[in-house]
Amino acid sequence: MKGISKWGGWPVLKDVGWNLFLLCAGSVVTAVGINGLLIPHRFVSGGVTGLALLLHYLVPALSVALIYAVANVPLFLAGWFFISRRFFFYSIAGTIIFSSAVAWVDLGVIPVKDQLLAAILAGLILGMGSGIILKSLGSAGGTDILSVILLQRFSIRLGTTRLAFNILVLAAAALLFSVEDALYTMIYLYVSAQVMNLVVTGLSQRKAIFIISPRWQEISRGILDEIHRGVTILRGQGGYSQQEQKILYTVVNFRELATLKQIVRRNDPAAFVVVTDTTEVMGHRIGNQPHW
């Protein structure tokens, strides 16, 4: 038993199990939204899912799950060459899980009759599901792969990329169905993109703080000892007084922000503090980028 407890494979199995759980949970949530709202209200999703839905509306005999699985082949090749082998294999698993969920998870039509409310609710549900999937080390295929490539290479947010790719789908929806359906779809897509950004990066957003105070040493020591975050000391000069000043720069997460404010108030209530939002942070311990 002692030898088994030290087996180095358990952390790997635990990591794999957690990522597969995220893929399954996100796929189930997304499938509920597709089968319960998108299809009954004839909304069009984005990317490959949107293409699958359009073909399904035109030819009902074609399965959404089957079309989605087949259309992902070229995108997987892009994931293999531009992201990582690990992302590629997790994305294969994610696509199989997602396609299976769409085919088998159907809790019935969600009882929302108003098209606008249905579009908003669909955006909330599918945005949450897509965000949970992308919190894993893989994806559910489709434009998620392209979104991850653009995020890594050009720092374009996942939701923004997905929304941009959906312009063609919206145009097709307007031509095949009606402008009204396309507008409702646009509402759903916008809400979905915002929720997905919130789930993937928004809840782990970091705050960058500048602090100007003559008691900079005490404040710096409080940040190091109580929050255990690094502090960079910058040299500055007052524009009016021409006196040299020390400027503290640090990055904390949202939960640590209140503690940092308490440290500043305790040492210097008159300190000048600037708190700014960050889009991405790279670095040991404080980084918040998904590690695909």
Secondary structure, DSSP 8 states (H G I E B T S, - for coil): -HHHHT-THHHHHHHHHHHHHHHHHHHHHHHHHIIIIITTTT---SHHHHHHHHHHHH-TTS-HHHHHHHHTHHHHHHHHHHT-HHHHHHHHHHHHHHHHHHHH----------HHHHHHHHHHHHHHHHHHHHTSSS--STHHHHHHHHHHHH---HHHHHHHHHHHHHHHHHHHT-HHHHHHHHHHHHHHHHHHHHHHTGGG-EEEEEEE-TTHHHHHHHIIIII----EEEEEE-TTT--EEEEEEEEEEHHHHHHHHHHHHHH-TT-EEEEEE-S---STTT------
